[in-house]
Structure formats: C-alpha cells, structure tokens
Amino acid sequence: MKRLVVVQPYIPRYRTAFYAQAGEALANKDIELEVVVGRTDSSRADGDADFPAILSRDLLESTSRGRLRYRPLRAVGATTADLLVLEQAIKNLDGYLPLLRRRLGSPAVALWGHGRSYSSTQSSTAARLKQWMTRRSDWFFAYTPSGAQDVMRHGFPPDRVTILYNTIDAESLARDLKATTGSEVARFQAEHDVDPRYCALFLGGVDSLKAVDFLVESVRAAHRLEPRFRLLIAGSGADASKVAALQRAGLPVRVLGRVDGRAKALALKSAQVLPIPSQLGLVVVDSLASGVPIVTREASLHGPEAEYLTPGTDSVWLSRRATPGEYAAAVIALLKDQPRHAAMAQACLDRAHDYPLSRMVTSFVEGVDQWTRAPRRRAQGTRACV
C-alpha cells in the first residue's frame, strides 16, 4: 500500500468530511492517506482537534506571527511517503526541501491551492517564487478552474492538473436545512429579537481580513435606513470580542459565535441576505445551498470560490470603492425589493447541487490515481528527476 501524506497548517471543521471520505476512497485503491498538521486550531476557532491527524511542531509560526512556517516533516515520517501533497504557499519553508529533492526514491510532490494569490496582494518577486515552486512539483490540485488556468498559463502541463471544485460538505448542510423546522426558526428569531424580513447574517471569520470595521459601519448605516434591521454574526476571530462589546453598547448585531451543523442551518434559515464585504470563500457554497443571496464588493481579495457566483443573478456586487453607507443601502434595497430578492434566492437554489463534496472527493481521488500512474516529470528549468 502506498502512503500519501497531506501537510496542512491545521484541519478546519469544514475539511474533516473531505479527508474522511477521500481516505476511504483511496484505501480502496491501496493508498493510505495521512494528514500532518502544525497545530490543532486557528484564531478563528474552527479547527477539528478530534480528527486523527499527525501533529508536527510548527517552529516558526508563533515567532513570525504566521508569516513563516516550518514543520520538521522528516521527524514525523512525511518525507518517507510515496506521495506528498503540500500547500502552494511560499511561506511554508518546510516545502522547499522536498521540492528540491525530487529524485528517484524521494516522495513525488504535488501542490494544492488557489493557483495564484487571491486573498492578499503579492509582489512580483513573491509571485515568481510561487511559480517556481509550482513548476518543481509533479502534480497540481487546483481549487477552481481559474486557478488551473493560471498555473497552466505559467507553464505547468495541463495533463498534470486536477480541478477539485473546492467546497464544503454541502450534502450535510442541505440535510440540516431541510430538517430545520419553521417553529425552530421562529423561536430562534424571537430569542435574538430579529424581524425575519430584515435579518441579515455574516458568516465567517470575525477579523480584519473580512473587513469587520467596514461591516460595523455598514450596520450602523443600515439601521438608520431601516430601524428593524439586525445582523447575526456567526463566527469567531480576533475581532469577536470587539463586536460583542459593540452589541452590548447598542449596535444592532447579535453575536452567535462559531456555528456548525444544525446551528448554521438555523442561522441561514433565519436570514434573508449574507453581507460579506470582503474575502468571499466557501461561504459562497453556503449561499447557494441555502438560497440566501450574498452582497459583496468587487476586487476585495475574494477567494477563487467567488467565481461560483453570477453577479446580478444570484448575488449583489458593489464597486470596491463603495462606502459603508452605499453598501448598507444596497443591503436594505435588496431586503425591501421582494421580487428581486425572491429571484436571487431561487437563482441560488437552482445551483444548490453544483458543488457537492462528493465531486471534490472524486476529483481528488482520480487525480491521485492518475498521478501515481504518471512518470516523474522533468521540472521546468531543472534536470530530469529520473
């Protein structure tokens, strides 16, 4: 049986089902899946410490404030695997040595990730370093089609790229949404003193990356436009305590903390809109599965999953220069325009089954299978690996 080791910073709860299902499917192909992590949680409190991952000390993350990582992969046996999957991240110093040692007897190395930098601005030097890393690898697992196109545009062979269609366990979410009753939703809304016609939900990390300060000012403006407006905030992060303090001071928000499973379904069924001003990611899948449209801004460091949306059809996109007042006006306008809101909600639901976890699992397993059958490749600009 071959050993495939995936190295991650930690295992978020939304990824647990993927690893469990992929591990089972790979075992049927005589491939054992192991996951190595540097820690068990994140600042967003979304880690799954119960998943049977191999913990490797992260020697640099705390001292570098997350700007650099180094996990001694050899100490946990990762470098003796047959197949090694690393993040496409230049700050992971532990990834360079396996890429430089691509030779007979060392692990075949694949990268997975966005393909290019989406969630942060990147210098030309950093971009070239990322391209160099990618070209050194044997295979690339791209989250979305645009990421695949980007790595191929920079010289990576198309026949060694697998598109994963990154997602969450949308099937479980659909079951939770279906199982949530109207009486449960009504009790939830009464408990949090929200009018179901003017209830919005922020779902994600509560920190500066998600433009929480902008969101807070938008809430103030929205409440001035419509006093019945309330925003549920579901998530955790560095700014969670600040937002909770603002709630106590009278801001029309209701801080729920981290929600998963039925709790997330209940929050989604209580809301009419998802205001996510920056860094759209897998919340897009939540939106499509639940029929709750997103309101966001253009060019706001969105993840590649933003391409799952069709602006103007299933979501509202404002200019990146939109002020909090303009953003608030767009949210309130959507809430009050019932025909438009209903059309957007239906457009989301029409695509609710487009990004199932089963598709991502199948894509990954098939990509691994093809990778194991392919010869070791000659990295661009380097000597042959075999």
DRENVEXMAR-891200 format. One record per residue (C-alpha): x, y, z; residue number from 1. Coordinates in Angstrom, 3 decimals. Layout:
BEGIN
<east->X | north->Y | up->Z | n->NUM>
...
# end
This chain:
BEGIN
<east->0.000 | north->0.000 | up->0.000 | n->1>
<east->1.314 | north->3.437 | up->-0.978 | n->2>
<east->1.419 | north->6.267 | up->1.586 | n->3>
<east->0.051 | north->9.674 | up->0.660 | n->4>
<east->0.764 | north->12.451 | up->3.175 | n->5>
<east->-1.024 | north->15.801 | up->3.042 | n->6>
<east->0.573 | north->18.670 | up->5.002 | n->7>
<east->-1.748 | north->21.407 | up->6.310 | n->8>
<east->-1.485 | north->24.160 | up->8.961 | n->9>
<east->-4.449 | north->22.594 | up->10.803 | n->10>
<east->-7.690 | north->20.790 | up->9.937 | n->11>
<east->-10.692 | north->23.120 | up->9.810 | n->12>
<east->-14.030 | north->21.503 | up->10.601 | n->13>
<east->-15.265 | north->22.115 | up->7.075 | n->14>
<east->-12.439 | north->19.898 | up->5.751 | n->15>
<east->-12.956 | north->16.898 | up->8.065 | n->16>
<east->-15.580 | north->15.187 | up->5.921 | n->17>
<east->-13.398 | north->15.583 | up->2.833 | n->18>
<east->-10.419 | north->13.850 | up->4.427 | n->19>
<east->-12.591 | north->11.091 | up->5.862 | n->20>
<east->-14.277 | north->10.336 | up->2.536 | n->21>
<east->-11.094 | north->10.721 | up->0.489 | n->22>
<east->-9.222 | north->8.430 | up->2.872 | n->23>
<east->-11.847 | north->5.725 | up->2.480 | n->24>
<east->-11.882 | north->6.009 | up->-1.311 | n->25>
<east->-8.080 | north->5.988 | up->-1.562 | n->26>
<east->-7.856 | north->2.925 | up->0.674 | n->27>
<east->-9.863 | north->1.070 | up->-1.972 | n->28>
<east->-7.008 | north->1.877 | up->-4.356 | n->29>
<east->-4.361 | north->0.659 | up->-1.887 | n->30>
<east->-3.328 | north->4.189 | up->-0.935 | n->31>
<east->-3.187 | north->5.193 | up->2.720 | n->32>
<east->-3.998 | north->8.844 | up->3.430 | n->33>
<east->-2.282 | north->10.608 | up->6.339 | n->34>
<east->-2.616 | north->14.266 | up->7.294 | n->35>
<east->0.187 | north->16.171 | up->9.038 | n->36>
<east->-0.663 | north->19.457 | up->10.771 | n->37>
<east->1.340 | north->22.069 | up->12.643 | n->38>
<east->-1.407 | north->22.876 | up->15.145 | n->39>
<east->-4.920 | north->21.817 | up->16.051 | n->40>
<east->-6.801 | north->25.124 | up->15.749 | n->41>
<east->-6.713 | north->28.648 | up->14.337 | n->42>
<east->-7.514 | north->32.146 | up->15.543 | n->43>
<east->-10.996 | north->31.591 | up->14.145 | n->44>
<east->-11.577 | north->28.614 | up->16.482 | n->45>
<east->-12.607 | north->26.426 | up->13.565 | n->46>
<east->-10.139 | north->23.560 | up->13.984 | n->47>
<east->-11.171 | north->19.921 | up->14.438 | n->48>
<east->-8.840 | north->18.623 | up->17.140 | n->49>
<east->-10.561 | north->15.224 | up->17.126 | n->50>
<east->-9.538 | north->14.298 | up->13.583 | n->51>
<east->-6.718 | north->11.703 | up->13.682 | n->52>
<east->-4.001 | north->13.889 | up->12.173 | n->53>
<east->-0.278 | north->13.656 | up->12.883 | n->54>
<east->0.857 | north->16.708 | up->14.842 | n->55>
<east->4.206 | north->18.169 | up->13.867 | n->56>
<east->5.559 | north->21.137 | up->15.793 | n->57>
<east->5.432 | north->24.401 | up->13.900 | n->58>
<east->8.743 | north->26.012 | up->14.806 | n->59>
<east->8.206 | north->29.437 | up->13.263 | n->60>
<east->4.538 | north->30.340 | up->13.123 | n->61>
<east->4.272 | north->31.828 | up->16.599 | n->62>
<east->7.546 | north->33.761 | up->16.401 | n->63>
<east->6.822 | north->35.037 | up->12.890 | n->64>
<east->3.124 | north->35.758 | up->13.589 | n->65>
<east->2.120 | north->33.359 | up->10.845 | n->66>
<east->4.310 | north->34.927 | up->8.171 | n->67>
<east->6.554 | north->31.845 | up->8.046 | n->68>
<east->6.027 | north->28.173 | up->8.855 | n->69>
<east->8.440 | north->25.331 | up->9.382 | n->70>
<east->7.309 | north->21.865 | up->10.409 | n->71>
<east->10.071 | north->19.229 | up->10.679 | n->72>
<east->8.394 | north->16.839 | up->8.261 | n->73>
<east->11.158 | north->14.266 | up->8.434 | n->74>
<east->10.589 | north->13.817 | up->12.178 | n->75>
<east->7.001 | north->12.659 | up->11.586 | n->76>
<east->7.834 | north->10.423 | up->8.640 | n->77>
<east->6.312 | north->12.622 | up->5.955 | n->78>
<east->9.441 | north->12.613 | up->3.800 | n->79>
<east->9.379 | north->8.805 | up->3.544 | n->80>
<east->5.908 | north->8.801 | up->1.996 | n->81>
<east->5.383 | north->7.730 | up->-1.594 | n->82>
<east->3.299 | north->10.806 | up->-2.344 | n->83>
<east->3.464 | north->14.182 | up->-0.608 | n->84>
<east->0.840 | north->16.920 | up->-1.024 | n->85>
<east->1.897 | north->20.402 | up->0.091 | n->86>
<east->0.168 | north->23.761 | up->0.117 | n->87>
<east->1.060 | north->26.135 | up->-2.683 | n->88>
<east->2.368 | north->28.661 | up->-0.151 | n->89>
<east->5.759 | north->30.336 | up->-0.294 | n->90>
<east->5.792 | north->30.966 | up->3.479 | n->91>
<east->5.938 | north->27.213 | up->4.167 | n->92>
<east->9.704 | north->26.810 | up->4.424 | n->93>
<east->9.310 | north->23.082 | up->5.058 | n->94>
<east->8.091 | north->22.653 | up->1.485 | n->95>
<east->11.227 | north->23.746 | up->-0.327 | n->96>
<east->13.435 | north->20.788 | up->0.552 | n->97>
<east->11.027 | north->18.117 | up->-0.767 | n->98>
<east->10.713 | north->20.115 | up->-3.989 | n->99>
<east->14.480 | north->20.412 | up->-4.345 | n->100>
<east->14.954 | north->16.691 | up->-3.646 | n->101>
<east->12.694 | north->15.464 | up->-6.418 | n->102>
<east->14.690 | north->12.429 | up->-7.439 | n->103>
<east->14.258 | north->8.690 | up->-7.581 | n->104>
<east->13.496 | north->7.381 | up->-4.105 | n->105>
<east->12.183 | north->10.666 | up->-2.692 | n->106>
<east->8.431 | north->11.397 | up->-2.460 | n->107>
<east->6.650 | north->12.570 | up->-5.546 | n->108>
<east->5.388 | north->16.044 | up->-4.646 | n->109>
<east->2.083 | north->17.669 | up->-5.558 | n->110>
<east->0.877 | north->21.112 | up->-4.611 | n->111>
<east->-2.675 | north->22.147 | up->-3.999 | n->112>
<east->-4.148 | north->25.587 | up->-3.697 | n->113>
<east->-5.515 | north->28.613 | up->-5.470 | n->114>
<east->-3.057 | north->28.716 | up->-8.367 | n->115>
<east->-2.281 | north->32.373 | up->-7.683 | n->116>
<east->-2.660 | north->34.739 | up->-4.749 | n->117>
<east->-6.294 | north->35.767 | up->-4.210 | n->118>
<east->-6.589 | north->36.729 | up->-0.545 | n->119>
<east->-3.587 | north->39.071 | up->-0.328 | n->120>
<east->-1.595 | north->41.378 | up->-2.539 | n->121>
<east->1.672 | north->39.835 | up->-3.660 | n->122>
<east->4.876 | north->41.323 | up->-5.037 | n->123>
<east->6.215 | north->40.242 | up->-8.408 | n->124>
<east->9.110 | north->38.507 | up->-6.631 | n->125>
<east->6.729 | north->36.503 | up->-4.442 | n->126>
<east->4.612 | north->35.622 | up->-7.470 | n->127>
<east->7.681 | north->34.347 | up->-9.347 | n->128>
<east->8.714 | north->32.274 | up->-6.325 | n->129>
<east->5.256 | north->30.712 | up->-6.208 | n->130>
<east->5.511 | north->29.896 | up->-9.906 | n->131>
<east->8.932 | north->28.345 | up->-9.346 | n->132>
<east->7.534 | north->26.142 | up->-6.564 | n->133>
<east->4.650 | north->25.081 | up->-8.753 | n->134>
<east->6.854 | north->24.159 | up->-11.707 | n->135>
<east->9.013 | north->21.991 | up->-9.428 | n->136>
<east->6.052 | north->19.814 | up->-8.440 | n->137>
<east->4.804 | north->16.637 | up->-10.111 | n->138>
<east->1.096 | north->17.439 | up->-9.958 | n->139>
<east->-1.190 | north->20.354 | up->-9.146 | n->140>
<east->-4.598 | north->20.211 | up->-7.466 | n->141>
<east->-6.372 | north->23.499 | up->-8.241 | n->142>
<east->-9.300 | north->24.661 | up->-6.157 | n->143>
<east->-11.161 | north->26.074 | up->-9.153 | n->144>
<east->-10.919 | north->26.321 | up->-12.975 | n->145>
<east->-9.403 | north->29.824 | up->-12.850 | n->146>
<east->-6.590 | north->28.567 | up->-10.614 | n->147>
<east->-5.920 | north->25.722 | up->-13.024 | n->148>
<east->-5.785 | north->28.155 | up->-15.924 | n->149>
<east->-3.309 | north->30.325 | up->-14.044 | n->150>
<east->-0.771 | north->27.572 | up->-13.351 | n->151>
<east->-1.066 | north->26.305 | up->-16.928 | n->152>
<east->-0.564 | north->29.837 | up->-18.239 | n->153>
<east->2.767 | north->29.857 | up->-16.395 | n->154>
<east->3.962 | north->26.637 | up->-17.987 | n->155>
<east->2.551 | north->23.796 | up->-15.894 | n->156>
<east->1.463 | north->20.846 | up->-18.079 | n->157>
<east->-2.340 | north->20.629 | up->-18.420 | n->158>
<east->-2.318 | north->16.836 | up->-18.202 | n->159>
<east->-0.945 | north->17.103 | up->-14.650 | n->160>
<east->-3.618 | north->19.449 | up->-13.282 | n->161>
<east->-6.712 | north->18.326 | up->-11.386 | n->162>
<east->-9.561 | north->20.752 | up->-10.679 | n->163>
<east->-11.049 | north->19.998 | up->-7.262 | n->164>
<east->-14.009 | north->22.414 | up->-7.221 | n->165>
<east->-13.287 | north->23.318 | up->-3.608 | n->166>
<east->-16.348 | north->23.028 | up->-1.406 | n->167>
<east->-17.767 | north->22.091 | up->1.985 | n->168>
<east->-19.993 | north->19.186 | up->2.967 | n->169>
<east->-22.911 | north->20.731 | up->1.081 | n->170>
<east->-24.876 | north->17.489 | up->1.257 | n->171>
<east->-24.903 | north->17.569 | up->5.065 | n->172>
<east->-25.815 | north->21.255 | up->5.027 | n->173>
<east->-28.749 | north->20.509 | up->2.712 | n->174>
<east->-29.988 | north->17.818 | up->5.101 | n->175>
<east->-29.666 | north->20.174 | up->8.078 | n->176>
<east->-31.550 | north->22.916 | up->6.236 | n->177>
<east->-34.331 | north->20.508 | up->5.316 | n->178>
<east->-34.584 | north->19.197 | up->8.884 | n->179>
<east->-34.834 | north->22.671 | up->10.450 | n->180>
<east->-38.497 | north->23.382 | up->11.162 | n->181>
<east->-40.413 | north->26.613 | up->10.942 | n->182>
<east->-41.104 | north->26.567 | up->14.658 | n->183>
<east->-37.378 | north->26.251 | up->15.398 | n->184>
<east->-36.670 | north->29.237 | up->13.166 | n->185>
<east->-39.419 | north->31.291 | up->14.812 | n->186>
<east->-38.054 | north->30.526 | up->18.300 | n->187>
<east->-34.537 | north->31.445 | up->17.175 | n->188>
<east->-35.719 | north->34.751 | up->15.725 | n->189>
<east->-37.681 | north->35.569 | up->18.859 | n->190>
<east->-34.725 | north->34.687 | up->21.085 | n->191>
<east->-32.484 | north->37.087 | up->19.188 | n->192>
<east->-35.186 | north->39.733 | up->18.657 | n->193>
<east->-34.915 | north->39.796 | up->14.874 | n->194>
<east->-37.600 | north->40.637 | up->12.339 | n->195>
<east->-37.451 | north->37.861 | up->9.715 | n->196>
<east->-37.950 | north->40.415 | up->6.928 | n->197>
<east->-34.889 | north->42.440 | up->7.922 | n->198>
<east->-32.486 | north->39.827 | up->9.242 | n->199>
<east->-29.024 | north->39.501 | up->7.689 | n->200>
<east->-26.242 | north->37.046 | up->8.520 | n->201>
<east->-22.477 | north->37.456 | up->8.433 | n->202>
<east->-20.889 | north->34.019 | up->8.282 | n->203>
<east->-17.114 | north->33.677 | up->8.540 | n->204>
<east->-14.019 | north->34.795 | up->10.391 | n->205>
<east->-14.577 | north->37.856 | up->12.557 | n->206>
<east->-11.360 | north->39.713 | up->11.842 | n->207>
<east->-9.778 | north->42.434 | up->9.736 | n->208>
<east->-9.361 | north->40.137 | up->6.734 | n->209>
<east->-13.145 | north->40.095 | up->6.453 | n->210>
<east->-13.355 | north->43.914 | up->6.773 | n->211>
<east->-15.231 | north->43.779 | up->10.074 | n->212>
<east->-14.770 | north->47.527 | up->10.722 | n->213>
<east->-16.370 | north->48.277 | up->7.341 | n->214>
<east->-19.163 | north->45.839 | up->8.187 | n->215>
<east->-19.810 | north->47.525 | up->11.554 | n->216>
<east->-20.144 | north->50.948 | up->9.925 | n->217>
<east->-22.468 | north->49.419 | up->7.328 | n->218>
<east->-24.647 | north->48.017 | up->10.116 | n->219>
<east->-24.944 | north->51.475 | up->11.677 | n->220>
<east->-25.964 | north->52.950 | up->8.306 | n->221>
<east->-28.416 | north->50.132 | up->7.572 | n->222>
<east->-30.091 | north->50.614 | up->10.942 | n->223>
<east->-30.554 | north->54.314 | up->10.200 | n->224>
<east->-32.235 | north->53.397 | up->6.905 | n->225>
<east->-34.355 | north->50.653 | up->8.462 | n->226>
<east->-34.622 | north->50.528 | up->12.273 | n->227>
<east->-35.825 | north->46.907 | up->12.152 | n->228>
<east->-32.560 | north->45.746 | up->10.547 | n->229>
<east->-30.469 | north->43.266 | up->12.544 | n->230>
<east->-27.255 | north->41.435 | up->11.655 | n->231>
<east->-26.458 | north->37.995 | up->13.036 | n->232>
<east->-22.699 | north->37.442 | up->13.274 | n->233>
<east->-21.744 | north->33.775 | up->13.151 | n->234>
<east->-18.054 | north->33.090 | up->13.519 | n->235>
<east->-15.020 | north->33.681 | up->15.648 | n->236>
<east->-11.796 | north->35.593 | up->15.285 | n->237>
<east->-9.588 | north->38.377 | up->16.575 | n->238>
<east->-12.371 | north->40.994 | up->16.431 | n->239>
<east->-15.123 | north->38.882 | up->18.009 | n->240>
<east->-14.774 | north->40.459 | up->21.450 | n->241>
<east->-14.859 | north->43.954 | up->19.933 | n->242>
<east->-18.080 | north->43.191 | up->18.086 | n->243>
<east->-19.609 | north->41.662 | up->21.225 | n->244>
<east->-18.787 | north->44.860 | up->23.119 | n->245>
<east->-20.454 | north->46.917 | up->20.396 | n->246>
<east->-23.549 | north->44.742 | up->20.703 | n->247>
<east->-23.683 | north->45.452 | up->24.428 | n->248>
<east->-23.335 | north->49.150 | up->23.608 | n->249>
<east->-26.403 | north->49.026 | up->21.363 | n->250>
<east->-25.149 | north->48.091 | up->17.885 | n->251>
<east->-27.966 | north->46.146 | up->16.158 | n->252>
<east->-25.994 | north->42.910 | up->15.863 | n->253>
<east->-26.439 | north->39.531 | up->17.506 | n->254>
<east->-23.161 | north->37.681 | up->18.072 | n->255>
<east->-23.705 | north->33.927 | up->17.767 | n->256>
<east->-20.113 | north->32.682 | up->17.921 | n->257>
<east->-18.949 | north->29.766 | up->15.842 | n->258>
<east->-21.828 | north->27.775 | up->14.305 | n->259>
<east->-21.786 | north->24.375 | up->12.603 | n->260>
<east->-24.300 | north->21.739 | up->11.575 | n->261>
<east->-27.897 | north->22.413 | up->12.637 | n->262>
<east->-26.871 | north->25.692 | up->14.316 | n->263>
<east->-25.556 | north->27.030 | up->10.995 | n->264>
<east->-28.656 | north->25.830 | up->9.180 | n->265>
<east->-30.842 | north->27.617 | up->11.715 | n->266>
<east->-28.939 | north->30.881 | up->11.261 | n->267>
<east->-29.146 | north->30.612 | up->7.461 | n->268>
<east->-32.882 | north->29.902 | up->7.523 | n->269>
<east->-33.408 | north->32.925 | up->9.781 | n->270>
<east->-31.654 | north->35.354 | up->7.432 | n->271>
<east->-32.597 | north->36.930 | up->4.127 | n->272>
<east->-29.177 | north->38.117 | up->2.970 | n->273>
<east->-25.463 | north->37.468 | up->3.581 | n->274>
<east->-23.453 | north->40.722 | up->3.757 | n->275>
<east->-19.839 | north->39.641 | up->3.121 | n->276>
<east->-17.940 | north->42.785 | up->2.092 | n->277>
<east->-14.513 | north->41.150 | up->1.615 | n->278>
<east->-12.788 | north->37.833 | up->1.051 | n->279>
<east->-15.569 | north->35.641 | up->-0.234 | n->280>
<east->-14.646 | north->31.993 | up->0.130 | n->281>
<east->-16.585 | north->28.856 | up->0.903 | n->282>
<east->-19.459 | north->30.962 | up->2.249 | n->283>
<east->-20.436 | north->31.046 | up->-1.425 | n->284>
<east->-21.424 | north->27.386 | up->-1.159 | n->285>
<east->-23.478 | north->28.178 | up->1.963 | n->286>
<east->-25.265 | north->30.880 | up->-0.028 | n->287>
<east->-26.112 | north->28.631 | up->-2.965 | n->288>
<east->-27.194 | north->25.728 | up->-0.756 | n->289>
<east->-29.469 | north->27.876 | up->1.431 | n->290>
<east->-30.849 | north->30.329 | up->-1.108 | n->291>
<east->-29.588 | north->33.331 | up->0.865 | n->292>
<east->-28.015 | north->35.844 | up->-1.573 | n->293>
<east->-24.664 | north->37.491 | up->-0.900 | n->294>
<east->-23.977 | north->41.226 | up->-1.035 | n->295>
<east->-20.287 | north->41.977 | up->-1.566 | n->296>
<east->-17.797 | north->44.307 | up->-3.229 | n->297>
<east->-15.686 | north->43.846 | up->-6.336 | n->298>
<east->-11.917 | north->43.323 | up->-6.145 | n->299>
<east->-11.946 | north->42.721 | up->-2.389 | n->300>
<east->-9.387 | north->39.916 | up->-2.170 | n->301>
<east->-12.009 | north->37.249 | up->-2.752 | n->302>
<east->-11.047 | north->33.610 | up->-2.826 | n->303>
<east->-11.385 | north->31.615 | up->-6.042 | n->304>
<east->-14.774 | north->30.270 | up->-4.914 | n->305>
<east->-16.209 | north->33.715 | up->-5.743 | n->306>
<east->-16.265 | north->32.549 | up->-9.360 | n->307>
<east->-19.104 | north->30.183 | up->-8.445 | n->308>
<east->-21.401 | north->33.238 | up->-8.292 | n->309>
<east->-23.056 | north->35.124 | up->-11.152 | n->310>
<east->-23.121 | north->38.823 | up->-10.220 | n->311>
<east->-26.547 | north->40.382 | up->-10.614 | n->312>
<east->-28.244 | north->36.993 | up->-10.830 | n->313>
<east->-27.569 | north->35.262 | up->-7.508 | n->314>
<east->-25.592 | north->37.995 | up->-5.734 | n->315>
<east->-25.133 | north->41.762 | up->-5.492 | n->316>
<east->-21.699 | north->43.232 | up->-6.263 | n->317>
<east->-20.829 | north->46.823 | up->-5.458 | n->318>
<east->-17.783 | north->48.806 | up->-6.504 | n->319>
<east->-14.696 | north->48.230 | up->-4.398 | n->320>
<east->-14.880 | north->51.962 | up->-3.609 | n->321>
<east->-18.390 | north->51.681 | up->-2.151 | n->322>
<east->-18.743 | north->53.431 | up->1.188 | n->323>
<east->-20.345 | north->51.730 | up->4.216 | n->324>
<east->-23.425 | north->53.869 | up->3.567 | n->325>
<east->-23.672 | north->52.745 | up->-0.049 | n->326>
<east->-23.148 | north->49.148 | up->0.985 | n->327>
<east->-25.877 | north->49.431 | up->3.618 | n->328>
<east->-28.245 | north->50.975 | up->1.091 | n->329>
<east->-27.709 | north->48.013 | up->-1.249 | n->330>
<east->-28.451 | north->45.524 | up->1.547 | n->331>
<east->-31.640 | north->47.313 | up->2.594 | n->332>
<east->-32.753 | north->47.756 | up->-1.017 | n->333>
<east->-32.465 | north->44.009 | up->-1.613 | n->334>
<east->-34.373 | north->43.225 | up->1.587 | n->335>
<east->-37.220 | north->45.562 | up->0.581 | n->336>
<east->-37.424 | north->44.530 | up->-3.069 | n->337>
<east->-39.225 | north->41.242 | up->-2.565 | n->338>
<east->-39.500 | north->40.189 | up->-6.244 | n->339>
<east->-35.793 | north->40.830 | up->-6.808 | n->340>
<east->-34.850 | north->39.038 | up->-3.602 | n->341>
<east->-37.040 | north->36.054 | up->-4.491 | n->342>
<east->-35.456 | north->35.803 | up->-7.946 | n->343>
<east->-31.930 | north->35.883 | up->-6.495 | n->344>
<east->-32.810 | north->33.339 | up->-3.821 | n->345>
<east->-34.212 | north->30.999 | up->-6.464 | n->346>
<east->-31.123 | north->31.505 | up->-8.645 | n->347>
<east->-29.023 | north->30.355 | up->-5.694 | n->348>
<east->-31.201 | north->27.306 | up->-5.073 | n->349>
<east->-31.107 | north->26.402 | up->-8.761 | n->350>
<east->-27.373 | north->25.839 | up->-8.320 | n->351>
<east->-27.514 | north->24.315 | up->-4.848 | n->352>
<east->-26.256 | north->20.961 | up->-6.099 | n->353>
<east->-23.443 | north->22.251 | up->-8.331 | n->354>
<east->-20.644 | north->21.883 | up->-5.750 | n->355>
<east->-21.172 | north->18.697 | up->-3.733 | n->356>
<east->-18.402 | north->17.323 | up->-1.565 | n->357>
<east->-18.652 | north->14.023 | up->-3.425 | n->358>
<east->-17.429 | north->15.786 | up->-6.571 | n->359>
<east->-14.398 | north->17.214 | up->-4.775 | n->360>
<east->-13.574 | north->13.823 | up->-3.251 | n->361>
<east->-13.906 | north->12.056 | up->-6.601 | n->362>
<east->-11.763 | north->14.677 | up->-8.348 | n->363>
<east->-9.022 | north->14.359 | up->-5.730 | n->364>
<east->-9.009 | north->10.563 | up->-5.738 | n->365>
<east->-8.990 | north->10.370 | up->-9.533 | n->366>
<east->-6.216 | north->12.965 | up->-9.651 | n->367>
<east->-4.127 | north->10.969 | up->-7.170 | n->368>
<east->-4.733 | north->7.803 | up->-9.188 | n->369>
<east->-3.569 | north->9.488 | up->-12.396 | n->370>
<east->-0.574 | north->10.952 | up->-10.577 | n->371>
<east->0.545 | north->7.532 | up->-9.342 | n->372>
<east->0.422 | north->6.187 | up->-12.915 | n->373>
<east->2.304 | north->9.098 | up->-14.477 | n->374>
<east->6.101 | north->9.130 | up->-14.784 | n->375>
<east->8.068 | north->11.574 | up->-12.668 | n->376>
<east->8.212 | north->14.765 | up->-14.660 | n->377>
<east->11.093 | north->16.999 | up->-15.586 | n->378>
<east->10.599 | north->20.242 | up->-13.687 | n->379>
<east->10.838 | north->23.301 | up->-15.894 | n->380>
<east->14.323 | north->24.745 | up->-15.823 | n->381>
<east->15.770 | north->21.794 | up->-13.882 | n->382>
<east->17.458 | north->18.496 | up->-14.609 | n->383>
<east->15.381 | north->15.403 | up->-15.119 | n->384>
<east->14.014 | north->13.828 | up->-11.945 | n->385>
<east->14.574 | north->10.249 | up->-13.081 | n->386>
# end
